[in-house]
Amino acid sequence: MAKNSSKINKIRTFALSLIFVGFIVMYAGVYFRTSPIIMTIFMLLGLIFIIASTIVYFWIGMLSTKALQVICPNCGKPTKMLGRVDMCMHCREPLTLDPNLEGKDFDESYNRKSQK
């Protein structure tokens, strides 16, 4: 089973991967130097990936400023929480502020609104 990560770090990793995908697509366009139209399409597509990454980084930055900052009981470092349950950014300790979820196994489905 893969290690869980905090939501903010997951979104930042996604934005970083968009940058790398954009560079790879642009680099693939270099192989079509003989056809300027195809090369231009690859370059513009790569640029769109990089612009999308910038938008995601801006969005998560704004979301991060509104996130609740708590002290992790395991490592004692401050971390930011999004939703009812999240992981510590430093030690990956499951965190919750909901007293009904204390002691339960970590599951991100607790953050969904349609809980029964």
C-alpha positions as CSV (number, residue, x, y, z in Angstrom):
1,M,0.0,0.0,0.0
2,A,1.3,3.4,-0.9
3,K,2.1,5.9,1.8
4,N,-0.5,8.6,2.2
5,S,0.5,12.3,2.0
6,S,-1.2,15.5,3.0
7,K,-3.7,17.0,0.5
8,I,-1.6,20.1,0.0
9,N,1.5,18.1,-0.9
10,K,-0.5,15.9,-3.3
11,I,-1.8,19.0,-5.2
12,R,1.7,20.5,-5.3
13,T,3.1,17.2,-6.6
14,F,0.5,17.3,-9.3
15,A,1.4,20.9,-10.3
16,L,5.1,19.9,-10.5
17,S,4.2,16.9,-12.7
18,L,2.4,19.3,-15.0
19,I,5.6,21.3,-15.5
20,F,7.6,18.2,-16.4
21,V,4.9,17.0,-18.8
22,G,4.9,20.4,-20.4
23,F,8.7,20.3,-20.9
24,I,8.5,16.7,-22.3
25,V,5.8,17.7,-24.8
26,M,7.9,20.7,-25.8
27,Y,10.9,18.6,-26.2
28,A,9.0,16.1,-28.3
29,G,8.1,19.0,-30.6
30,V,11.8,19.5,-31.4
31,Y,11.8,16.1,-33.2
32,F,9.4,17.6,-35.7
33,R,11.7,20.5,-36.9
34,T,10.9,19.6,-40.5
35,S,7.2,20.4,-40.0
36,P,6.8,23.8,-38.4
37,I,3.1,23.4,-37.9
38,I,3.4,20.2,-35.8
39,M,6.3,21.6,-33.9
40,T,4.3,24.7,-33.1
41,I,1.4,22.6,-31.9
42,F,3.7,20.6,-29.5
43,M,5.2,23.9,-28.2
44,L,1.9,25.5,-27.6
45,L,0.5,22.3,-25.9
46,G,3.6,22.2,-23.6
47,L,3.0,25.9,-22.9
48,I,-0.6,25.1,-21.9
49,F,0.6,22.5,-19.5
50,I,3.0,24.9,-17.9
51,I,0.3,27.6,-17.6
52,A,-2.0,25.1,-16.1
53,S,0.7,24.3,-13.5
54,T,1.0,28.0,-12.7
55,I,-2.8,28.2,-12.1
56,V,-2.7,25.1,-9.9
57,Y,0.2,26.5,-7.8
58,F,-1.7,29.8,-7.4
59,W,-4.9,27.9,-6.4
60,I,-3.2,25.7,-3.8
61,G,-1.3,28.8,-2.5
62,M,-4.5,30.6,-1.9
63,L,-6.1,27.4,-0.4
64,S,-3.0,27.0,1.8
65,T,-3.4,30.4,3.3
66,K,-6.9,29.5,4.5
67,A,-6.0,26.1,5.8
68,L,-6.2,25.4,9.5
69,Q,-2.7,25.2,11.1
70,V,-2.3,22.6,13.8
71,I,0.5,21.1,15.8
72,C,1.1,17.5,15.1
73,P,0.9,15.4,18.3
74,N,3.5,12.9,17.0
75,C,6.3,15.2,15.7
76,G,5.3,18.5,17.4
77,K,5.7,20.5,14.1
78,P,3.1,22.8,12.7
79,T,1.1,21.4,9.7
80,K,-1.8,22.6,7.7
81,M,-5.1,20.6,7.6
82,L,-7.7,20.6,4.8
83,G,-11.0,18.9,5.5
84,R,-12.0,16.7,8.4
85,V,-9.0,14.3,8.1
86,D,-5.6,14.9,6.7
87,M,-2.0,13.7,7.2
88,C,0.9,15.5,8.8
89,M,3.1,17.1,6.2
90,H,6.3,16.0,8.1
91,C,5.7,12.6,9.7
92,R,2.5,11.4,7.8
93,E,0.5,11.0,11.1
94,P,-3.2,10.8,10.5
95,L,-4.9,14.0,11.9
96,T,-8.5,14.9,12.6
97,L,-10.4,17.6,14.4
98,D,-13.6,15.7,14.5
99,P,-14.1,13.9,17.9
100,N,-16.3,11.3,16.2
101,L,-13.4,10.1,14.0
102,E,-10.8,9.8,16.7
103,G,-9.3,6.3,17.0
104,K,-10.7,5.2,13.6
105,D,-8.5,4.1,10.8
106,F,-7.5,6.9,8.3
107,D,-9.8,7.1,5.3
108,E,-10.0,10.1,3.0
109,S,-13.7,9.3,2.3
110,Y,-14.4,11.0,5.7
111,N,-13.9,14.3,3.9
112,R,-16.8,13.7,1.4
113,K,-20.0,15.5,2.2
114,S,-22.3,12.5,1.7
115,Q,-21.4,10.6,5.0
116,K,-24.0,8.4,6.5
